[in-house]
Amino acid sequence: MAEPDQNPIFEDTSHEDEVADFSDIGAIADIEARCRALVRAERQIADREREFAEMSTKMAHELREAAEAIRDQEKALKRSGGVPPYLISRRERLAQIRRSLRDKYNHLERTEAVLAERAREADQVLANRREIARQGAALQKREQRVVSLMARNKSITMLFYSVATVGIVAVLSWALADQVSPARYAVTAELHADGRGRTLSEDELNEWQRYHESVLTDPSLMELASDRLSKRGIVELGQPGDLAARLQDDLSFESSEPGRLVLELRGDGAGVTKRTLDTYAVSIVSLANGTKDQRAGGAGTKLTVDATVEPDPLVDERPVYAAGIGGGGLLIVGVGGMALYRRLRAQHAAYEQGLIGGE
């Protein structure tokens, strides 16, 4: 029968630190292997204890029989007056057997002590295993919550960035479309004859009407209005000839009654067209009031309705241009974002591969 001390399962490892590192879940496999080894050791010890008990009982019985036989022989020797040599050798063998049994008994006691220590260690290992399992389950739950939260935040972030990107592209597309193909608007302004507190006669109103219809393309008005337009930043109409050509194409007027003149200017872009007509109408008022004393009746002029943009554009191709520009912009942003995402993902994978390889 093999000696228990020669089995590697019973090596004394009490000096090693058995405190489980709860952060290292990989130690569970090692703990399970050691637990299985301890179970096998306990089974072997139980078998050996059973064999030893049987052997001890058998040898004790043999010793009692031998002792009785020796006592009987000693009595017989005393009666006969001597000890034969074979009894002396038998006593020596019996003494040697006693020493062997005593040594085995002591060895069994040491083995039982080691087994008791191993049992305590096994209990501690099992307790550590349960604690590790509990900590692992808690850690897994926290990890699942973190992963779920990160996934939700990632989805919200992606949705926000997508909406923001679409919004920015839409705004930029509309702005570019407004620059490339601005909508064409109609802007109106209204002039009235001003009697300075007195009622104008029909002749005075007719004279006022005749003068204002004739002065609309007058060179002096073109020079005055073009100079004011240039100062207001509308440099393309800063020359009298350019302004006259523009008015010839885009300016119209109507009068429902003498003493009232409605001007309408059509142009690309609501803002610049409004500023152009406003400057032009104010120039008419300035020129007309400056020369009223030279006309019959001397009726003045006032701007009763400032330049007003009609709400609906006459021609508006901005949606078409904005859709084309926006579609192209989204395509470029999508392709660029996909390429950037793949590159970042490849770099992240390479970084993780480096970390795993370094371990």
Steps between C-alpha positions, in 0.01 A plus 500: 500500500645843397593743774268808514797737537626393157175610328529853350144567606612514864787744455485771763399830335383674814775763458353614167254789488159345435312832505303514179536796282140594431603712208656196325209277398744267323612358839169311524629226268808446717286488814269242342798280406633515854158418642475192277852395612396539864190285445714227343747526791219467752378185323851352502545583869167338583602185312837495676342557840267208436790277392705612800213431739457152359874439516519638856215277613658198336846572643360574846326166493820330387698684770259388769523143380880527479517658847286225645715243326814669637359510850409134474847420368667711770306316764600175338861619487495599861372161584762342278770739628629670165414719189551343159683708230202504267297686766768765530493560124122501507501765772729711290270464202201593715683803638585605144134457401394716797742773398376481140138523612585791731674682215207440269261620767701819549516546125123455479450765767718742304307414186170567678633836618603588144159389374327715762709798387418424138131474590513845661677633191239335278222664702675834460544438127132412464404812695727705275349333198148591611611856567670518161186365333290760681741779410516371142120502469484854643780610267323346202177682590686830532676434172167428329356823640806694383483340154127575477555859612788545257292355217211733583731801527666399175162476327393839636834652402482352150142627461600846623801516269292374208227758558759774555686399184182497294399837646839658432510360146144623440580851626821520299326359193223760525755777549701384198184462294399853597839622380502293181137551400322755720123520478348776290277734699273796426543807724252789503511858629236773483542877441231762562468867417545724805311830515661607828166539676294623205283316253658466160297575193448253221741690275767493770452128548518438125818708478646307794407173330652604167824614658554186706429263213749689285771526766522124563784460244630858512885515482518724807296245698718216367812681614359579846358151557809315370724702731282410800484136396878484475530642851260235628721222362305420182800562276353321195255793471756764590508640145207696349504287184483175696213631712309624196535162328381321811196726541419467132470122544362458853317821603130553444250751639129555518269778610138447590445876536693825452733577790574134573781294350574134585847375405583129461855369461578136428836349582696203631515496879246665727749703703700660220185567292334671797804720566521588131136612473515678835808699390343571161167620650676725754707646217179579308355674807820701549520606134128579476494709818814681388336610175139551613527877491583478130178314421148630467320478830816404693355176637746307715562124515500260792566129538181365655585129475859390545650233279315178584591150383218282373480186718503250214796499260433528130755231411673281757740226392675486837332174613631320192853632547485442877387140449783433256762669715365336817493154342856536381608636837335213689660250262843652558445515877374140505792362300750701702339398828498132401867515397590675825299248703674206333839655555433568868362149544809348337727709723303394809522134400875533441537667839313217674706240309814674624376492859412130477833419336685698767336294772 
